[in-house]
């Protein structure tokens, strides 16, 4: 573990000073939601690559969120703290200038937990040489397979793919603390590796089992998940507005906040409606899609809501039409629920617990495309 911590500090020091005489820089970038899976995947893959590369190359894991906003990700800070990794020793998106780095050094980029670059990161596109992801393939974004090594598999956790890569290539670099980071993330993303929750694939289950056997993780999977979910839900210090940024994705031009509770419960919080309106104002949009998840006590519940300032909003209508179409095609089993702001919010309970936000991404992208073309 000492070697891993030393690596993290060296990466941060390089970004801060850029005084080393190097031939190349290898950036490992997670996605903009910077959830637990994205964060741990970036950190562990970067360390693996660091151990494989020559000394004249430095590898830098980047958590793709601002340093201030990372503190909103309570499950991530919890897991890192338990592994004795200081969040102050990590590199965040606002710590690094990609234009400056690419102008000074020979750069190689690995993408984890996403395969479509955001506008903020598009400058890195020519330098991407590796992609490891578990999201549905976005056919609108093409990579040259002759230049980019791509592994995209529909597993429950991207960290499953990272762990599988390390275990098959160089298992000796895994100390118990590193394995802990991967294992905790896999358990969290797959809801305790329980097949009944329809998140865990055979590779997730096999990889989790290997880590349990190799490193002596004996606590029950459900107990591990419950502690992580409790940390995820430890939002007593967050305002309703901060909750909207805790797990935020931008799909096309539509912001999709993921909430650590049902949207129905979020809307009951004092100031929640004002927070949503402030979020829309701050981000200069007219419509957003909120997605809620409750996984307490081994039970999974999901819902979603479309918000707009007025009931005639064009994007709201198109998004709702796309969702209703998906209800039939994806067997979402939506049920409309009442809210105190019917003119601004359409709330839908989702009875198909297998329907994740990742599966909704193509639906949202299609809605945005239709809206943009009108």
N, C-alpha and C positions, 0 to 999 in steps of 0.2 A: 504493500500500500504506500510505503514511503516513496517509491519510485513514481507512482501515479501522482501523488501530491506534488512532488518536485517538478514533474512534467507540466502540471497545471500552472504552477507559479512561473515557470520558464516561459510558457505561452503568453501569460498575462504581461510579464516583463518585456517581452519582445514587442508586443502591440503598443506598449506604453513608450518604449524608447527607440525601437527599430535601429539599434546600433550594431547588431550582429552582422558579420560578413558572411552572407549566405548565398547559395546558388538558387534555392527555390523555397517557396512557402506553400504548404498544403493546408487549405482551409476545409474544415468539416462543418457544414452548415445545416442546422435543423430548420423546421418550419416556423412560420410567424406566430402560430399559437403558442409555441414554446411550452407545450404540456410536458408531463413527466416523461412520456415515451420519447418525444423529440429531444429533450434535454439529455437524458441518459444515453440515448443512441449516439448523439454527437460526441459526448465525452468519452464513451468507451471505444467507439470506432476510432476516434482520433488517437487515443492511447495505443491501440493495436497498430495503427499505421505508423505512429512514432517509433514503435519497437521494430518495424520492418524497414524503415527508411534510413539512408545514410546520414551521417552527422552534419553534413552541410545543408540539410533540409530541416526546417522546423514545421511541425504540425500544430495547427491551432483550432481547437473546438470552439464554435461560436454559438452561444445561446441567442436565438433570433428574436430578441425582445430587449427593451431598454433595461438598464440596471435597476431602475426604480420599479418598473412594472413586474420584474421577476418575483418580487416579494409577494405579489398577489397569488402566486402559484404555490399554495400552502402544502400540497402533497409533495411537490418537488423539494421545497426547502426542508420538509420533514425528513424525507429519505436521505438527502445529502447530509443533513445534520447527524442522523443516525450512523452514517458511514464516515463521519468525522471529516467531511469535505466542506471547507469554508466557501460560502457563496461569494465572498470578497475576492477569492483567488481565481474566479472564472472570467471569461471574456464575453461581453454582451454586445449586441448589435451597435449600440451607440458608442462603444469603445473603439471601433475600427472603421477606417475609411477605405472602402474597397477600391475607389479610384486611385488613391495614393499607393496602396499596396500593389495593385496590378501595374502601376507605372514604374515601380522601383524593383520588383522582383519577378522571377519566373514563377507563375502561380498555377497550381492545380487545385481543383475543387471536388470534394465529395459531398453529395446531397443525401441527407437521411430524413426519412419520414415525410418526404415530399418529392415530387419530380416536375413541378411547374414553378419556375421562379417568379416571385412577386416583382412589381415594378421597381421596388427599392433595391432589389438584388439582381436585376436583369444584366447589369454590367458584368456579372460573373459567367454568363452563358458560354462564352468562347472557351472558358477554362475548365468546364465540368468534364470530369473523366470517369466518375463513378456515381451511381445512383442506387440506393438501397431503400425500398419503400414498400408499404403494404396497402396503399390506397388503390381504389379502382383506377385503371389506366385512363389518363386524359388524352384522348386521341388528337385533341387540338394542338398539343404541344409535342413536336417531334424531335427526337434526339438521333444523332448519327451513331448507330450501333457499332460502327467500325472504330469510332473514337471513344465512345462512352460505354463502360462496363455497367450493365443494367441488371439489377435483380429486383423485380417487383412481384411479390407474391401475396395473395389475400389471407395473410395470417392475422391473428388478433393483435399482435404487438410487433412494432418494428424492431424492438430489442430482442425478439425471438430470432430474427434474421441476423442481427449483430452477434448474439451469443452463439448461434449456429456457425457463423463464419469463424469466430475465434476458437471455438471448441474443435473445429475441423482443421484449422490452420496452425494455431499456436496456443494450445490450451495452457501452457506453462505460464503465460503472462497473467492468467486469472488468479489473483489472490482472493481470499474469502470476501473482502470488502467490495472488490470490483464485481464479483459474482453476485453479491448481495444487491448491488445497484440494479443489475440486469434482472435478477429474480423478482425483486419487489415490483419492478415495472411490468414484467410479464404477468404477474399475479393481478396487478391493478387493472391492466388493460383488458384482461380476459375475464374479469369478475370471478377471481378465484379458480381459474382453469376449470370451471364447472361447465360441462357440455350443455346442461339444461339452459344456460344463459346465452347459448348460440354465439359465443364470441371466440372460444378456443378452438383451434384447428389441431389436427394430430401433431403437427410440428411444434406448436406451442406447448402441448401436453408433454411431448417427448423431451423437449428442451428443458422445461421446468423440472421434469423428473431427473434428468441428468444433473442439473445444478443441485437439486436436493440431495442426491446420492453422493455427489463429489464433494460437496461442501457442508454436509450435515445440517441442512435447514430442516428442522423437525417440527416447527410450529405448524399447526393446521393451516391449509391454504385459506380457508374461510376466515380464520382469525387474523391472518396477515392482511387479507383484503379489508376486513372490517376496520382495522387500525388505519390503513391508508385512506379509506373512505371517510373515516372520522377526521383525519388531517385535512382531506380535501374539503370537508364541510365546515372546517374551523374558520368561519367567515365572520365571527362576531366583531372583529376589528375592521371589517370592510363595509363601506357604504354601499347602498344599492347601485350607485353609479360605478363604483370600483368592481362590483360583481360582474358587470357587463364586459369588463376588460380582462377578467380572470382567465377565461379560455375563449379567446376571440379569433374568429377566422374571417377572412375576406374572400368571398366566392364570386368571381366576376366583379361586379360592383356592388354586391350585396353583403353587408356585414351580418355575420351569424354568431352572436354570443352563445356560448354553451354555459349553462347554469348548473351549479352543484345542487340543484333542487328542481322540482317541477316548476314550470313557468307559472302555473296556477298559484303555487305557494309564493313565488317571488312577487307576483302582482299584489299580494296581500301585505307585503312589507310596507311600513310607513315610508312614503316618499318614492316608491318604486315607479309609479307612472311619471312623476316629475323627472326621475333619473333617466328613464327611457327617452323622454322628450329632450332632455339635455344632451344625451348621447347623440341623438339624431341631429340636433343643432350643431354640436361640436364637430361631427364628421361630415356635415354638409350633405346629408342624404335625406330622402323623404320616406324611406321604407326599410325596415330591418326584419330579419327572421330570428326569433329566439327559440332555442332548443333546450328543453329541461330533462334532467335525469335524476331519478331517486333510486339508489341501490342499497337502501338500508335493510338490515336484518335478512340478507339473502334474497330479498324480493326486488325485482326490477320494474320500474315504472317510467314511462316516457311521455312527453307532450311537447307541443310547439305552438308558437303564436306568431302571427304576422302583424306588425305594427306599422301604421302610417298616420300622418297628421290628419288626413281626411279620408272619408270612405270612398271618394271618387279617384283616389290616387291610382294612376295607370299601372305602375309597377306592382302595387298591392294586388290589383285585379289579375294581372298576368301570373304573379307568383301563386296566388290562390288557385287559379285554373290549372297550373302545372302540378300543384300539390294534389288536387282532386284527381287529375289524370294518373298521378303516381299512386294514389290510393287504390286504384284498380290494378295497375300494372305490378306494383310492389307489395300488394296486400297489406297496406299500412293499417287498415282498420281504424280510421279516424272517427272521432265522435266530437261534435262541436259542443263546447262548454260556454256558459255565460260568464261575462266579466262586467265590471262596473263601467267599462268604457267601450261599449259595443261599436261605437262609431269609429274608434281608433284601433281596436284590437280584435282579431279573429283568433280564438283559442281552440286548439284541437288536441284532444287526448289521443294518444297512440296506443292501441291495444296490441299491436304487433311489437313485442319487446325486442325482436331481432333487428329492428330498423334503427340503425345507428346514423350519426351525423355524416359519416363518410359515405354511406349509401345515399344520402340526400344530396350530396354535392352535385352529381350530374343533373338532378332535377332543378336545383337552384341555378346552375350554369345555363341550362336550357332556357329558363325563365328570363335570365338577364340578357341572353342573346336575342330572344324574341323582343324584349323591351328595347334593346339598343337598335334593332333593325326597323322599328316602327317610326 
